[in-house]
Amino acid sequence: MKICVPTNGSDGMNDTVCEHFGRAPTFTVVDTESGNANVLPNTSEHMGGVGKPPEQIAGTGAEVMICAGLGPSAVRMFESYGIRVYIGASGSVKNAIDLWKAGKLMEATQENACKEHRH
């Protein structure tokens, strides 16, 4: 399974979860079977590129997105791609994945999405 985490840099499993999903400088995609972590730059329109972050992440084959929080539009887009999103992550990528595996993160919904990110 591939899990994606919005990150602040390029340190793979040791990098930190970016607090602002759409403006994360990078996305770290972890293959849970091989343990490989692939760091991709955020090339979405939020960073001067094209497209939305969920579109970019869907292209990686990720099945799960783990983040601190995100807006309702992003939740809808991830749902349309069949990617499950979990919120409440913090610390390192490794810590975020461990929290998810332990069932300590909440699945994102329209009700618990960040309301200040309505765009």
VOMARNU-991127 format. One line per field, with one value per residue (C-alpha): residue number from 1; residue in one letter; x, y, z. Coordinates in Angstrom, 3 decimals. Example, Ala and Ser with C-alpha at 12.3 -4.5 7.8 and 13.67 -1.06 7.14 Angstrom:
BEGIN
num c(1,2)
residuo c(A,S)
px c(12.300,13.670)
py c(-4.500,-1.060)
pz c(7.800,7.140)
//
This chain:
BEGIN
num c(1,2,3,4,5,6,7,8,9,10,11,12,13,14,15,16,17,18,19,20,21,22,23,24,25,26,27,28,29,30,31,32,33,34,35,36,37,38,39,40,41,42,43,44,45,46,47,48,49,50,51,52,53,54,55,56,57,58,59,60,61,62,63,64,65,66,67,68,69,70,71,72,73,74,75,76,77,78,79,80,81,82,83,84,85,86,87,88,89,90,91,92,93,94,95,96,97,98,99,100,101,102,103,104,105,106,107,108,109,110,111,112,113,114,115,116,117,118,119)
residuo c(M,K,I,C,V,P,T,N,G,S,D,G,M,N,D,T,V,C,E,H,F,G,R,A,P,T,F,T,V,V,D,T,E,S,G,N,A,N,V,L,P,N,T,S,E,H,M,G,G,V,G,K,P,P,E,Q,I,A,G,T,G,A,E,V,M,I,C,A,G,L,G,P,S,A,V,R,M,F,E,S,Y,G,I,R,V,Y,I,G,A,S,G,S,V,K,N,A,I,D,L,W,K,A,G,K,L,M,E,A,T,Q,E,N,A,C,K,E,H,R,H)
px c(0.000,1.150,0.605,1.177,2.093,2.494,5.980,8.268,11.363,13.099,14.138,11.821,10.544,12.312,10.756,8.004,4.317,3.490,0.693,-0.820,-1.652,-2.046,1.074,3.327,6.664,6.818,4.756,6.379,4.930,5.732,5.309,4.413,5.446,8.957,9.495,10.678,9.911,9.722,9.735,7.998,7.902,4.449,3.925,0.286,-1.206,-0.750,2.986,2.873,2.353,-0.790,-3.547,-4.681,-2.667,-5.144,-4.671,-0.905,-1.182,-3.643,-0.979,1.381,-0.937,-1.417,-4.391,-4.183,-3.334,-2.268,-2.139,-2.707,-5.895,-7.339,-10.293,-13.612,-12.766,-9.674,-11.686,-14.185,-11.408,-9.697,-13.050,-13.504,-10.119,-10.900,-8.120,-8.921,-7.743,-6.847,-6.286,-4.576,-1.046,2.014,5.692,7.683,6.345,7.204,5.267,2.252,2.153,2.526,-0.415,-2.498,-1.608,-2.593,-5.999,-5.288,-6.067,-9.568,-10.879,-11.528,-15.126,-16.923,-17.879,-14.337,-12.579,-10.863,-13.609,-11.189,-9.994,-13.248,-11.924)
py c(0.000,3.532,6.228,9.921,12.558,16.310,17.230,20.185,18.923,15.933,13.824,10.880,8.998,11.457,14.556,16.437,16.584,19.960,21.739,23.217,20.400,22.394,24.465,21.619,21.976,18.222,15.049,11.901,8.689,5.577,2.045,0.023,-3.262,-2.251,0.514,2.859,6.567,8.742,12.528,14.605,18.395,19.959,21.135,22.157,25.576,26.374,26.413,28.170,25.021,23.469,21.290,20.584,18.608,15.667,15.296,15.133,12.642,10.422,10.097,8.459,5.509,6.466,4.805,6.760,10.389,11.205,14.888,17.394,18.698,19.897,21.743,20.333,20.752,18.598,15.987,15.824,15.513,12.708,10.909,11.164,9.463,6.735,7.900,7.694,10.664,10.671,13.833,14.698,13.704,15.459,14.869,12.777,10.818,7.636,8.855,9.812,6.367,4.680,6.735,5.721,2.036,2.255,3.698,7.015,9.292,10.344,9.786,13.133,14.100,17.252,17.800,17.746,19.519,22.836,25.405,28.272,26.449,26.702,27.180)
pz c(0.000,-0.738,1.874,1.168,3.776,3.089,4.288,4.917,3.106,1.584,4.580,3.819,6.874,9.202,7.657,9.480,8.596,7.057,8.940,5.744,3.338,0.098,0.625,1.706,-0.097,-0.669,-0.516,0.857,-0.563,1.452,0.108,3.201,1.569,0.505,3.073,0.311,0.678,-2.426,-1.935,-4.601,-4.901,-4.648,-8.232,-7.762,-8.453,-4.738,-5.428,-8.794,-10.875,-12.294,-10.906,-7.394,-4.814,-4.763,-8.530,-8.099,-5.253,-7.143,-9.838,-7.327,-6.739,-3.080,-1.407,1.856,2.674,6.231,7.188,9.984,8.381,5.084,3.629,2.429,-1.280,-0.866,1.059,-1.837,-4.418,-2.516,-2.197,-5.980,-6.466,-3.929,-1.595,2.117,4.177,7.867,9.904,13.167,12.137,13.531,14.064,11.621,8.668,10.566,13.615,11.464,9.839,13.240,14.567,11.545,11.952,15.636,14.667,16.408,13.450,12.431,8.920,7.192,6.428,5.319,8.962,10.390,7.487,8.189,7.648,7.009,3.888,1.896,-1.626)
//
